């Protein structure tokens, strides 16, 4: 069981909410990530230090698959934690919405830039996760964006700042760190 649960365990639930079902779903998810790494990235490119570019991501994905499969066959496979049993379709759609919102953010990040896109993204996430009132969610989102921007500026990491046509018209660099 994970930390933070009250320790309630049940044997009376649907299969996909059992440890075995959760393990199988997790194994499938992490297998898809590993396949993506193998098929659509240059994971086998050797770096200056001799490591392969995809060594750590592939190792992590494979370990997650292994640990998920252990959940399918261990002695607790038929049990369900109370937190897992309480999950419903509403939570599933919430997770899918957060993933879609994140995909939209990364698409707009390339097109519009960090300065414009990030505050809207963070505001949507903080508000959806229950931070109320809207003013508090907005100020928190703005603070997070300023902190992220500051960290990227300090480490001189490239980041798209704004739309290309605006940046070029103002004579500014297209991204931070170039």
C-alpha positions in Angstrom: 0.0 0.0 0.0 1.1 3.5 -0.6 1.7 6.1 2.1 -1.2 8.5 2.9 -3.9 5.8 2.7 -5.9 4.8 5.6 -5.0 1.1 5.0 -8.5 -0.1 4.0 -8.2 -2.9 1.6 -11.1 -4.6 -0.1 -11.6 -7.8 -2.1 -15.0 -6.9 -3.4 -14.5 -4.7 -6.4 -14.3 -4.8 -10.2 -11.2 -6.4 -11.7 -9.8 -3.3 -13.3 -9.7 -1.6 -9.9 -7.8 -4.4 -8.3 -4.0 -4.4 -8.0 -3.8 -6.9 -10.8 -5.9 -4.7 -13.1 -4.0 -1.5 -12.2 -0.7 -3.4 -12.8 -1.8 -4.6 -16.2 -3.1 -1.2 -17.3 0.2 0.4 -16.0 2.3 -2.2 -17.8 0.4 -1.5 -21.0 0.9 2.3 -20.6 4.7 2.0 -19.9 5.1 -0.5 -22.7 3.6 2.1 -25.1 6.1 4.6 -23.8 9.0 2.2 -24.3 7.8 1.4 -27.9 7.6 5.1 -28.6 11.1 5.6 -27.4 12.4 2.7 -29.6 10.4 3.5 -32.7 10.2 7.3 -32.9 13.3 8.7 -31.2 17.0 8.6 -31.8 17.6 6.7 -28.6 20.6 4.9 -29.9 22.7 8.0 -30.6 25.9 7.9 -28.6 26.7 11.0 -26.5 30.1 12.4 -25.7 30.3 10.5 -22.4 29.6 7.2 -24.1 26.0 6.8 -22.9 23.2 6.3 -25.3 20.8 9.2 -25.6 17.8 7.0 -24.6 19.5 4.9 -22.0 17.8 6.4 -18.9 14.3 6.9 -20.4 14.3 3.3 -21.7 15.7 1.9 -18.5 13.0 3.8 -16.5 10.2 2.6 -18.8 11.3 -1.0 -18.7 11.6 -0.9 -14.9 8.1 0.5 -14.7 6.8 -2.3 -16.9 8.6 -4.9 -14.7 7.2 -3.4 -11.4 3.7 -3.1 -12.9 3.8 -6.8 -14.0 4.9 -7.7 -10.4 1.6 -6.2 -9.2 -0.2 -8.6 -11.5 1.3 -11.7 -9.9 2.1 -10.9 -6.3 0.0 -12.2 -3.3 -1.9 -8.9 -3.1 -3.1 -8.9 -6.7 -6.8 -9.5 -5.9 -6.9 -6.7 -3.3 -8.0 -3.1 -3.9 -7.0 -0.1 -1.9 -9.9 2.1 -0.8 -8.5 5.1 -2.8 -8.4 3.1 -6.0 -11.8 1.7 -5.4 -13.2 5.2 -5.1 -12.1 6.2 -8.6 -14.9 6.8 -11.1 -15.5 7.9 -14.7 -15.5 11.6 -13.6 -11.8 11.2 -12.5 -10.9 9.4 -15.7 -12.3 12.3 -17.8 -10.4 14.8 -15.5 -7.1 13.0 -16.2 -7.8 12.9 -19.9 -8.7 16.6 -19.8 -5.4 17.5 -18.1 -3.5 15.5 -20.7 -5.4 17.2 -23.5 -4.8 20.6 -21.9 -1.1 19.9 -21.6 -0.9 18.8 -25.2 -2.7 22.1 -26.2 -0.2 24.0 -24.1 2.8 22.5 -25.8 1.3 23.1 -29.2 0.7 26.7 -28.4 4.1 27.1 -26.7 5.8 26.5 -30.1 3.3 28.8 -31.9 2.8 31.6 -29.4 5.6 31.4 -26.9 6.0 30.9 -23.1 5.2 34.4 -21.9 1.7 34.3 -23.4 0.9 30.6 -23.2 2.2 29.6 -19.7 -0.1 31.8 -17.5 -3.2 30.5 -19.2 -2.0 26.9 -18.9 -1.1 27.2 -15.2 -4.4 29.1 -14.5 -6.4 26.3 -16.1 -4.5 23.6 -14.1 -4.5 25.3 -10.7 -8.2 26.2 -11.0 -9.2 22.7 -12.3 -7.3 21.2 -9.3 -9.4 23.1 -6.9 -7.5 26.3 -6.1 -10.2 28.9 -5.4 -11.0 31.8 -5.7 -10.0 32.7 -9.3 -7.9 35.6 -8.1 -5.8 33.3 -5.9 -5.5 30.8 -8.8 -4.4 33.6 -11.1 -1.8 35.0 -8.7 -0.4 31.5 -8.0 -0.2 30.7 -11.7 1.6 34.0 -12.4 4.1 33.2 -9.6 4.8 29.8 -10.9 5.3 31.1 -14.4 7.7 33.8 -13.2 9.7 31.2 -11.2 9.9 28.9 -14.2 11.0 31.7 -16.4 13.6 32.8 -13.9 15.0 29.3 -13.6 15.3 29.0 -17.4 16.9 32.4 -17.6 19.4 31.5 -14.9 20.5 28.3 -16.5 20.4 29.9 -19.9 18.1 27.2 -21.4 16.4 28.0 -24.7 12.7 28.7 -24.4 10.3 30.2 -27.0 9.4 33.6 -25.6 6.7 34.9 -27.9 5.3 34.7 -31.5 8.1 34.9 -34.1 6.5 37.8 -36.0 6.3 39.9 -32.8 9.8 39.0 -31.6 11.3 39.8 -35.1 9.4 43.1 -35.3 10.7 44.2 -31.9 14.2 43.0 -32.8 14.2 40.5 -29.9 15.7 37.0 -29.9 13.2 34.2 -30.7 14.0 32.2 -27.6 15.9 32.7 -24.4 19.4 31.4 -24.4 20.3 32.1 -28.1 
